[in-house]
Amino acid sequence: MAADLSVSLPDLAADPSLATRINLSRYVTEAVGLPTLRDILEELKKPGRDPRREFEAAAFRDDVREISDLKEGMVLQGW
């Protein structure tokens, strides 16, 4: 993308206005679809954006500290 705009990659990343000149349809392939390219473009326009939903940390139980504290049928929070 940077090469097609005749700029360096650092320049493209540093200047969000350059991202508006990118024609995403040129880069769509079987492996990389338009939604992925749109995410890339949004990242170039606003670096540091985190597309994930808000992070919720797991809540640990005080009574489970070792593997031996686990009992059959217990349901614990985790990822």
N, C-alpha and C positions, 0 to 999 in steps of 0.2 A: 504494500500500500504506500509506504513511504517512497519507494523507488518510483512508483507510478506518478507521484506528486512531485518528483525531483527534489526531495528533501531527505535529510538523514532521519533515522529512526528517533534519535534524541530530540531533534527539532519537531517531529510529528507529535511526540509525547509531550513536549513542552508547550505547544501552541494549539489549544483546543479548536481554534478557528479553522485550522487545516483539516480537521476531521470532517467538517461540513462539505468539503470538496470530494470526499471519497464516494465513489459509485459502488455500493455493495454488491450489486448484481454481477459485477465482473468477477467476484471471488467465490460465488456459490458453486459448490461441488457436491458430489455424492457424500463425501465425508464431512463437509462443513456447510451447514445450512444457513439460511438467512437469519434465524433467531440467534445463532451463535455470533454471526457477523454483527448483528445489531448490538449484542452485548459488548463486543470488542469496541465498536464505535462509541457507545456510551461511556466506556471506560476511558477512551481517549479524550472525550469531551469533559469528563469529570473524574479524574484519576482518584483512586482510593475508595470508590463507591463499592460497598459490599452488597452483592445481589441476594445474599441469603436472608431468610427471615431472622427476626431478632433471636439471639442466642439465649437459651435457657439452660443454666447449669444444672447438672444432676444433683438431687438432694440425697445426701448420704445418711444412712440410719446409724445412730449411735450404738445400737446393739449388735452391729455386724462389723467386726474389726478383723476377723481372721476367717479363713475358709471353714474352720470348724464351727463357726457361728451360724453357718447356713443350715437351714432345715428344709426338708422336702416340702414343696408346695409354696415356699416363700416367693413373693413377687417383689422384685426390687427395681428401682428406676435405673436406667442406664441406656447407653447407645450402642 
